[in-house]
């Protein structure tokens, strides 16, 4: 190739390149310098490199590509994601030479978060790609630039037939965590579903402009007062309905054009739409979507918007009846097996997660939002402060000493470099919800139990508490319920309460069936029966025992050993049966109590 005279600025650039080569032991390497001169004579200004067609870029000599890598590492040029995916230059090592201090900080932060050195270097390589795309130094990249670079690389890989989406997602997810804890960005890393945003945009693009503008304005308004998840669900419902209407009735161009028959068609379509697995949508899902749609129409009418329907289009009668199943809880034996299995697990998060859910009744989201300062000492006891959550309230929960010890161990292993104040952080990122579910299922599997959900442990604690005499008001405070109506549901499954009522009625029914056809002449009259009934009701301090005589008492002799206990000869068969049962079981103390009661009866009878 004939040599072309370079400008003074280009010669200076070659001189900088020569100095860079000298720093790595390649001083005077003519082939390398040839690559620089060839690039400058062919393309001129380095900033024009990103304008060169991809096929021309890839056809360049390897020495030119080396010079391009140097330009990218020194922020003298930028390039496209297509070039980086197709060429796959080793930019990590080049960027490391030109940014040694930040490279050291980045790798040190990544390893402190728990990433291996190899993973940290892969993250650095991914960060170098993002820096090359935007032409800025790695320590100056913003979160928006990272998002754009990731999307560009994934799309370029897809165009070139390379399935690198998951690989790039994982690399950049780690990059976000490291940059955040290194103080470069101020946004916690979050998981993203690739392609979902583009799918949503494509669906909204097929909706008439007027309808889309009204729906977007509505979503912006409710976002000011409702939780993000609620707004997300509303957006999904409106997008589905508006897309449904746009496909079937092109003449409908505004919300005001929507009529009742459109809603009825949508309702029928929902009932037939496939859901998870082989079935259709659950009626609770249908109810939720119709409810979201009803709120949309009713708010537009209430707010007197111009693009609003003439009248309400969704009514209460449209909503499928909602089931009200009792909470699913674990019996005492099952919950004991679960806790024993969790305590033997090698993963400290499994044990802490199961113990924390079982002993505090926390919701899954509340557990994940606990902060490092959640443990509070009040007097001589420790309490757990639960942050504002589902019901927009916070509360304090008594902390069991064993649970306090587990939490202290967990916090002791927490990296000091973390910028997040969340208690449950792994590799710099908030532990996702599926890890909680996986921990509970793992303990259940080890115990030989069927799959158990985290929320069942909340129901189990409430059921255990109410069955052991804890008041409804105390349980409501423990669980963070705003209304006692939410807590009353556990009273419906309190087996002790149900058993008391059941046996009380059963005794009366059995007495009715056992009545002889003709009463004896000495049968008690009404007043005597009433008096005896009142006497029996006073046998216990806060009520009366309705246990049938055929049933043994679970509490052994707790009543019979009381100084206020009174019995009569009519109970002799029961007392003898209890005495014999104690003798069979070898319960000497219990046998003596019944022997004493029977002796007292004999003395009174004589």
Secondary structure, 3 states (H helix, E strand, C coil): CCCCCCCHHHHHHHHHHHHHHHHCCCCCCHHHHHHHHHHHHHHCCHHHHHHCCHHHHHCCCHHHHHHHHHHHHCCCCCCCHHHHHHHCCCHHHHHHHHCHHHHHHHHHHHHHCCCCHHHHHHHHHHHHHHHHHHCCCHHHCCHHHHHHHHHHHHHHHHHCCCCCHHHHHHHHHHHHHHHHHCCCCCCCCCCCCCCHHHHHHHHHHCCCHHHHHHHHHHHHHHCCCCCHHHHHHHHHHHHHHHHHHHHHCCCCCCHHHCCHHHHHHHHHHHHHCECCCCCECCHHHHHHHHHHHHHHHHHHHHCCCCCCCCCCCCCHHHCCCCCCCCCCCCCHHHHHHHHHHHHCCCCHHHHHHHHHHHHHCCCHHHHHCCECCCEEEECCEEEEEECCCCCCCCEEEECCHHHHHHHHHHHHCCCCCCCCCECCEECCEECCHHHHHHHHHHHHHHCCCCCCCHHHHHHHHHHHHHHCCCCHHHHHHHHCCCCHHHHHHHHCCCHHHHHHHHHHHHHHHHHHHCCCCCCCCCCCCHHHHHHHHHHHHCCECCECCCCCCCCCCCCCCCCCCCCCCCCCHHHHHHHHHHHHHHHHHCCHHHHHHHHHHHHHHHHHHC
